[in-house]
Amino acid sequence: MMMKNLKEKARKMGRLEIRIALVDIGKNEPEILATNLTSEEFSTEDLKELYGKRWAVETGFDRLKNLIEIEDFSGIRRTIIEQDFHAHIFVYNLAMTIKNHAENNITRIPRNKDEKIIYQSNFAKITGNIYLFLFDLIFETQTKREQIIDFIVKEASKELIQYKENQYNNNNQNEKPRMFIINIQETRKKHTNQIISPKISEFSHLV
């Protein structure tokens, strides 16, 4: 129905002039933007700024689709789909909150002081740690939940990705998802002192 309405609207509009703008975003080739905004309304520099702000939205959708896998449902019934959808949104919002807090604690500086480098926490690794401790984050005491969150924030402030300041389209090159195999039954055994992952051995007393 929506597609039909769009086609009908396009027929009524008839001819539409599109402006093509070449924007330098620090890559080997300029980015090609198509817009119906005139140069009198927005200069090329204005479009570059808008494109940079819009990219955060595109990155969010990319993370939801490819890292959180929001389109991957565990069943076909409406209740199950809604449950999975809200669970994915919960994980995404928690990961973004941790990411923002962790980036406030980043102290790393580039080796070349003349180079403007922006460091960011690795979203994929944050979500990996959230899934690793998800059971405890939901069912444990508030004190232990806070300890887990503090640990994930600490890890996120150390495991970083970087890109140049003018490189708007970083494509999350280092944000490749990791696969975790979690044995929920084992995580419920609170007194086995089992280390879930060698990488987080310093945190083993919580599992």
C-alpha positions as CSV (number, residue, x, y, z in Angstrom):
1,M,0.0,0.0,0.0
2,M,2.8,2.4,0.9
3,M,4.7,1.7,-2.3
4,K,1.5,2.3,-4.3
5,N,1.1,5.7,-2.6
6,L,4.7,6.6,-3.4
7,K,4.3,5.7,-7.0
8,E,1.1,7.8,-7.2
9,K,2.8,10.8,-5.6
10,A,5.7,10.5,-8.0
11,R,3.4,10.5,-11.0
12,K,1.7,13.7,-9.8
13,M,5.1,15.4,-9.2
14,G,6.3,14.8,-12.7
15,R,9.8,16.1,-13.3
16,L,12.0,16.6,-10.3
17,E,15.4,18.3,-10.4
18,I,18.0,16.7,-8.2
19,R,21.3,18.4,-7.2
20,I,24.4,16.3,-7.1
21,A,27.1,17.4,-4.6
22,L,30.6,16.0,-4.2
23,V,31.7,15.9,-0.6
24,D,35.2,15.3,0.7
25,I,35.0,13.1,3.8
26,G,38.7,12.1,3.9
27,K,38.5,9.1,1.7
28,N,40.3,8.5,-1.7
29,E,37.2,9.4,-3.6
30,P,34.6,12.0,-2.7
31,E,31.1,11.0,-1.5
32,I,28.4,11.7,-4.0
33,L,25.2,13.1,-2.4
34,A,21.9,13.6,-4.2
35,T,19.5,16.1,-2.8
36,N,16.6,18.4,-3.7
37,L,18.1,21.2,-1.5
38,T,19.4,24.1,-3.6
39,S,22.8,25.6,-3.1
40,E,21.1,28.8,-1.9
41,E,19.5,26.9,0.9
42,F,22.5,24.7,1.8
43,S,26.1,24.9,0.7
44,T,28.3,21.9,0.0
45,E,29.8,22.4,3.5
46,D,26.4,22.4,5.0
47,L,25.5,19.2,3.3
48,K,28.8,17.7,4.5
49,E,27.8,18.6,8.1
50,L,24.3,17.2,7.7
51,Y,25.7,14.0,6.2
52,G,28.0,13.6,9.1
53,K,25.2,14.0,11.6
54,R,23.0,11.6,9.6
55,W,25.7,9.0,9.6
56,A,25.2,8.3,13.3
57,V,21.6,7.3,12.5
58,E,22.7,5.0,9.7
59,T,25.3,3.4,12.0
60,G,22.6,2.8,14.6
61,F,20.5,0.9,12.0
62,D,23.5,-1.0,10.9
63,R,24.3,-2.1,14.4
64,L,20.7,-3.1,15.1
65,K,20.6,-5.2,11.9
66,N,24.0,-6.8,11.7
67,L,25.3,-6.9,15.3
68,I,22.2,-7.1,17.4
69,E,20.5,-9.1,14.6
70,I,17.1,-7.5,15.3
71,E,15.5,-9.3,12.4
72,D,16.5,-12.7,13.8
73,F,13.4,-14.1,15.6
74,S,13.1,-17.3,17.6
75,G,9.6,-18.0,16.5
76,I,6.8,-16.9,14.2
77,R,4.0,-16.1,16.6
78,R,3.3,-12.4,17.2
79,T,4.1,-12.6,21.0
80,I,7.5,-14.2,20.3
81,I,8.4,-11.7,17.7
82,E,7.4,-8.7,19.9
83,Q,9.4,-10.3,22.8
84,D,12.5,-10.7,20.7
85,F,12.2,-7.3,19.3
86,H,12.0,-5.6,22.7
87,A,14.8,-7.8,24.0
88,H,17.0,-6.7,21.1
89,I,16.2,-3.0,21.7
90,F,17.0,-3.5,25.4
91,V,20.4,-4.9,24.6
92,Y,21.1,-2.1,22.1
93,N,20.1,0.7,24.5
94,L,22.2,-0.9,27.3
95,A,25.2,-1.3,25.0
96,M,24.9,2.3,23.8
97,T,24.7,3.6,27.3
98,I,27.8,1.6,28.3
99,K,29.6,2.8,25.2
100,N,28.9,6.5,26.0
101,H,30.0,6.1,29.6
102,A,33.2,4.2,28.5
103,E,34.2,6.8,26.0
104,N,34.2,9.4,28.8
105,N,37.0,7.4,30.4
106,I,39.2,7.1,27.3
107,T,42.7,8.4,28.0
108,R,44.6,7.1,25.0
109,I,46.3,9.7,22.8
110,P,47.7,9.2,19.2
111,R,51.4,8.6,18.8
112,N,51.5,11.4,16.2
113,K,50.3,14.4,18.1
114,D,49.8,16.3,14.8
115,E,47.2,13.7,13.7
116,K,43.6,14.2,14.8
117,I,42.4,10.7,15.8
118,I,39.1,9.9,17.4
119,Y,38.9,6.8,19.6
120,Q,35.7,5.0,20.2
121,S,34.6,1.9,22.2
122,N,34.0,-1.2,20.2
123,F,30.2,-1.7,20.1
124,A,30.5,-5.4,19.0
125,K,32.7,-6.3,22.0
126,I,30.4,-4.4,24.4
127,T,27.3,-6.4,23.2
128,G,29.4,-9.6,23.4
129,N,30.1,-9.0,27.1
130,I,26.4,-8.1,27.7
131,Y,25.3,-11.4,26.2
132,L,28.0,-13.2,28.2
133,F,26.5,-11.8,31.5
134,L,22.9,-11.3,30.4
135,F,21.5,-13.9,32.9
136,D,23.2,-12.2,35.8
137,L,22.3,-8.7,34.6
138,I,18.6,-9.7,34.8
139,F,18.4,-11.9,37.9
140,E,21.3,-11.0,40.1
141,T,21.3,-8.6,43.0
142,Q,21.7,-4.9,42.3
143,T,25.2,-4.9,43.8
144,K,26.4,-7.6,41.5
145,R,24.7,-6.1,38.5
146,E,26.5,-2.8,39.2
147,Q,29.8,-4.7,39.4
148,I,29.2,-6.4,36.1
149,I,28.3,-3.1,34.4
150,D,31.4,-1.4,35.9
151,F,33.5,-4.3,34.5
152,I,32.0,-4.0,31.0
153,V,32.5,-0.2,31.0
154,K,36.1,-0.7,32.1
155,E,36.7,-3.2,29.3
156,A,35.0,-0.9,26.7
157,S,37.3,2.0,27.6
158,K,40.3,-0.1,26.8
159,E,39.2,-2.0,23.7
160,L,39.0,0.8,21.1
161,I,38.6,1.5,17.5
162,Q,40.0,4.6,15.9
163,Y,39.4,6.8,12.8
164,K,40.5,10.2,11.6
165,E,38.5,13.2,12.6
166,N,37.3,14.0,9.1
167,Q,36.5,10.4,8.2
168,Y,32.7,10.4,8.7
169,N,32.2,7.1,7.0
170,N,34.3,4.8,9.1
171,N,32.1,1.8,8.2
172,N,32.7,0.2,11.6
173,Q,35.6,-1.6,10.0
174,N,36.7,-3.1,13.3
175,E,33.3,-3.7,14.7
176,K,32.9,-7.3,13.6
177,P,30.5,-9.4,15.7
178,R,31.9,-12.1,17.8
179,M,30.1,-15.4,18.4
180,F,29.6,-16.6,21.9
181,I,28.4,-20.0,23.0
182,I,26.9,-19.6,26.4
183,N,25.9,-22.5,28.6
184,I,23.1,-21.0,30.7
185,Q,23.0,-24.0,33.0
186,E,26.6,-23.5,34.0
187,T,26.2,-19.8,34.6
188,R,23.5,-20.6,37.1
189,K,26.0,-22.6,39.2
190,K,27.1,-19.6,41.3
191,H,29.6,-21.5,43.5
192,T,31.5,-23.5,41.0
193,N,34.0,-20.7,40.4
194,Q,34.0,-21.6,36.8
195,I,35.6,-19.1,34.5
196,I,33.3,-18.4,31.6
197,S,36.0,-16.9,29.4
198,P,39.8,-16.7,29.9
199,K,39.6,-13.1,28.8
200,I,37.6,-12.1,31.9
201,S,39.4,-14.2,34.4
202,E,39.8,-11.2,36.7
203,F,36.0,-11.2,37.0
204,S,35.5,-14.9,37.6
205,H,34.5,-14.4,41.3
206,L,31.1,-13.1,40.0
207,V,30.1,-16.3,38.2
